[in-house]
């Protein structure tokens, strides 16, 4: 979520997620090609994956499918989802894949084991599901009490967790969406809920509050219930946005306004700060051939920066075949 724009001016066009047998339809000729990752030894060396202005300032929701294709919202214009097809660790192509229905603007994106794409539709107060073969869009989950679903996290079971901020009142909620699309309000009267992630062992759920600069952690039970809420980390400056875990449980957090991504240990300690070229990171995603490339979406740049990390992301192993 773009923290300075409470209603998030970005419109999202969803790109269909890819199954193991379906590739997204990306034009063979693209006006955008770049060199991407560094050698494996060059951890935390920053470079552009996608340059300025390829996406709008509403860029958000990065997620990588089984084939290694990277998706983010608002390619070229509001209301789109763009796909960056990374070929090995060398070059990539970017293109628009899908247009969301009128009135829908996406934010966070996640994939399930089937390769289906789920998108937080913050203007429609929905979570949408995209079929990768037909590119059909349907409402997967809705509740009239939702403010504007923002970011998503998904468990190996397929259960989805959604943050739901109300920027006008600096408050928020936390939702669980079961496999049949049924919605449960897990907690109300929170701060401005934003970034959200499940730990690699599926036992913890992390949720941050942007304005309050807090990261909470909950215990997760086998049915997706939460308990034992406790403070994981308290910041005292700048904002918080999307965050993702690596395979060892380290949490990578977008520091909106600070122009960096922080790496927090499983104990909640900041163990590394990675300075970015852009000042307003909105979210992060793991990808690359080995899952050790971190992609960062940048609001004002409309760009995606990347750097290598020591360990693969949790998502790299989530749907391993």
Beta strands, then each sheet from edge to edge (+ up, - down):
strand 1: 33-35
strand 2: 47-50
strand 3: 63-64
strand 4: 70-73
strand 5: 80-87
strand 6: 91-99
strand 7: 106-111
strand 8: 117-121
strand 9: 126-130
strand 10: 137-142
strand 11: 149-154
strand 12: 160-166
strand 13: 171-177
strand 14: 183-190
strand 15: 193-198
strand 16: 204-209
strand 17: 214-220
strand 18: 226-234
strand 19: 243-245
strand 20: 251-255
strand 21: 260-264
strand 22: 270-275
strand 23: 281-287
strand 24: 293-298
strand 25: 303-308
sheet 1: 1+ 6- 5+ 4- 3+
sheet 2: 2+ 25- 24+ 23-
sheet 3: 7+ 8- 9+ 10-
sheet 4: 11+ 12- 13+ 14-
sheet 5: 15+ 16- 17+ 18-
sheet 6: 19+ 20- 21+ 22-
end
